[in-house]
Amino acid sequence: MPSTPWTKPDTITRPIAVIGAGVMGRRISMMWISAGFKITNPMREIFGERQCGRINHGKPKRASLQARHRNRRVESHRFHEEAVGNAWILIEAVPEKLQMKIGVLAEIDQIAPPDCVITSDSSSLPTSQVIVTTKNNYRICNGHYYMPPEQIYYEAISCGEMDPDIFPYLMGKAKIAGFKPVHAKREVLLVLAEGVSDGHTVDEMFKGWVKVGKGPFQMMDTVGLDTVHIIEVVYTEQLDLNNTTRDWLKETYVDKGNLGAKSGKGLLG
């Protein structure tokens, strides 16, 4: 993958920008702010004092569980530029409406600094469908939260063009915030590599368990298996993981030109 402008941003002085004031946006904000991260949110009309109050009210309990910061407070801003312009990560958590997400990501991609990671929280819309008019796709991914603080699993999935070095970095920060980063992609690939089950069965089971619209194999086929392989290479090198899935994916699919939706066959056939 070609080099990108992304470098590890300063997470101490720079804020996290959360776009979305619904149930998920407030829950995500509470988790991060309870761990001591500064949270901002654009457009006071959408994320106003009432929503901020709900987050700040619930934060002390979560902070006490983590033995973390209780004095941080979420800040709302009237304009996107104020909240996004200096963020180190931007979390889009607007309703599950494709055109809305396309518009939001296009706008914030123009404002966010080059090292700002942009994540879209969606259970059914892969970011490959959302980056229609964005330009800096090297820093955009699907960052899926389940229902914190009760369900604290977190998974990041590439848009197909994302700098793979972002993944281990993002997972490390999510762990600090009290989430449990999951690498469901690696585990299900191992299931396929060892012949334990087939992709269709695993996808149907996964969708039933976590109530999402697409399973991990369908998501990987959509992104492209060459991209998935690049991410696997980074994971195995930086996190010292077993290379079984990396090598199996390369030999069985990538080397044969079978990249999923891009060309040839995919994990689902």
CORZIFEN-V710132 format. One record per residue. N is the residue number from 1. RES is the residue in one letter. OMEGA is omega in radians with two decimals (NA if undefined). Layout:
N|RES|OMEGA, N|RES|OMEGA
//
This chain:
1|M|-3.13, 2|P|3.12, 3|S|-3.11, 4|T|3.14, 5|P|-3.02, 6|W|2.99, 7|T|-3.11, 8|K|-3.09, 9|P|3.06, 10|D|-3.12, 11|T|-3.10, 12|I|-3.09, 13|T|-3.11, 14|R|-3.04, 15|P|2.91, 16|I|3.10, 17|A|3.12, 18|V|3.10, 19|I|-3.10, 20|G|-3.08, 21|A|3.14, 22|G|-3.12, 23|V|-3.08, 24|M|3.13, 25|G|3.14, 26|R|3.14, 27|R|3.10, 28|I|-3.14, 29|S|-3.12, 30|M|-3.14, 31|M|-3.09, 32|W|-3.09, 33|I|3.10, 34|S|3.12, 35|A|3.06, 36|G|3.12, 37|F|3.10, 38|K|-3.12, 39|I|2.98, 40|T|3.10, 41|N|-3.09, 42|P|2.99, 43|M|3.14, 44|R|-3.13, 45|E|-3.12, 46|I|-3.06, 47|F|-2.99, 48|G|-3.04, 49|E|-3.13, 50|R|3.12, 51|Q|3.10, 52|C|-3.13, 53|G|3.12, 54|R|3.12, 55|I|-3.10, 56|N|3.11, 57|H|-3.10, 58|G|-3.06, 59|K|-3.07, 60|P|3.14, 61|K|3.12, 62|R|3.14, 63|A|-3.14, 64|S|3.10, 65|L|-3.13, 66|Q|-3.07, 67|A|-3.04, 68|R|-2.98, 69|H|3.12, 70|R|-3.01, 71|N|3.10, 72|R|3.10, 73|R|3.11, 74|V|3.13, 75|E|3.07, 76|S|-3.11, 77|H|-3.07, 78|R|-3.08, 79|F|3.12, 80|H|-3.05, 81|E|-3.10, 82|E|-3.08, 83|A|-3.02, 84|V|-2.97, 85|G|-3.11, 86|N|-3.08, 87|A|3.04, 88|W|3.01, 89|I|3.10, 90|L|-3.10, 91|I|3.10, 92|E|-3.11, 93|A|3.12, 94|V|-3.13, 95|P|-3.06, 96|E|3.13, 97|K|-2.99, 98|L|-3.08, 99|Q|3.09, 100|M|-3.13, 101|K|3.10, 102|I|-3.12, 103|G|-3.13, 104|V|-3.12, 105|L|3.13, 106|A|-3.12, 107|E|-3.07, 108|I|3.09, 109|D|3.12, 110|Q|-3.03, 111|I|-3.03, 112|A|3.11, 113|P|-3.03, 114|P|-3.11, 115|D|3.13, 116|C|3.09, 117|V|3.13, 118|I|3.14, 119|T|3.11, 120|S|3.14, 121|D|-3.13, 122|S|3.10, 123|S|-3.07, 124|S|-3.09, 125|L|3.09, 126|P|-3.10, 127|T|3.08, 128|S|3.09, 129|Q|-3.04, 130|V|-3.07, 131|I|-3.09, 132|V|-3.08, 133|T|3.09, 134|T|-3.11, 135|K|-3.04, 136|N|-3.02, 137|N|3.13, 138|Y|-3.08, 139|R|-3.10, 140|I|3.10, 141|C|2.99, 142|N|3.07, 143|G|-2.97, 144|H|3.02, 145|Y|-3.12, 146|Y|3.03, 147|M|-3.13, 148|P|0.09, 149|P|-3.14, 150|E|3.10, 151|Q|-2.97, 152|I|3.09, 153|Y|-3.11, 154|Y|3.12, 155|E|3.09, 156|A|-3.13, 157|I|-3.07, 158|S|3.03, 159|C|-3.11, 160|G|-3.10, 161|E|-3.01, 162|M|3.05, 163|D|-3.07, 164|P|3.12, 165|D|-3.12, 166|I|-3.02, 167|F|3.13, 168|P|3.11, 169|Y|-3.11, 170|L|3.13, 171|M|3.11, 172|G|3.12, 173|K|3.13, 174|A|3.11, 175|K|3.10, 176|I|-3.11, 177|A|3.09, 178|G|3.10, 179|F|3.04, 180|K|-3.14, 181|P|3.13, 182|V|3.11, 183|H|-3.07, 184|A|3.14, 185|K|-3.10, 186|R|-3.09, 187|E|-3.12, 188|V|3.05, 189|L|3.12, 190|L|3.09, 191|V|3.14, 192|L|-3.10, 193|A|-3.12, 194|E|3.07, 195|G|-3.11, 196|V|3.14, 197|S|3.11, 198|D|-3.04, 199|G|-3.11, 200|H|-3.14, 201|T|-3.13, 202|V|3.14, 203|D|-3.13, 204|E|3.11, 205|M|-3.12, 206|F|-3.13, 207|K|3.12, 208|G|-3.11, 209|W|-3.00, 210|V|3.03, 211|K|3.09, 212|V|-3.07, 213|G|-3.10, 214|K|3.11, 215|G|-3.09, 216|P|-3.14, 217|F|3.09, 218|Q|3.11, 219|M|-3.13, 220|M|3.08, 221|D|-3.13, 222|T|-3.14, 223|V|-3.08, 224|G|-3.03, 225|L|3.03, 226|D|3.09, 227|T|3.11, 228|V|3.14, 229|H|3.10, 230|I|3.13, 231|I|3.11, 232|E|3.11, 233|V|3.13, 234|V|3.13, 235|Y|-3.07, 236|T|-3.12, 237|E|-3.04, 238|Q|-3.10, 239|L|3.09, 240|D|-3.11, 241|L|3.08, 242|N|-3.04, 243|N|-3.09, 244|T|-3.10, 245|T|3.13, 246|R|-3.09, 247|D|3.13, 248|W|-3.14, 249|L|-3.13, 250|K|-3.06, 251|E|-3.03, 252|T|-3.04, 253|Y|-2.99, 254|V|-3.12, 255|D|-3.12, 256|K|3.13, 257|G|3.11, 258|N|-2.98, 259|L|-3.12, 260|G|-3.08, 261|A|-3.10, 262|K|-3.12, 263|S|3.08, 264|G|-3.13, 265|K|3.09, 266|G|-3.13, 267|L|3.11, 268|L|3.11, 269|G|NA
//
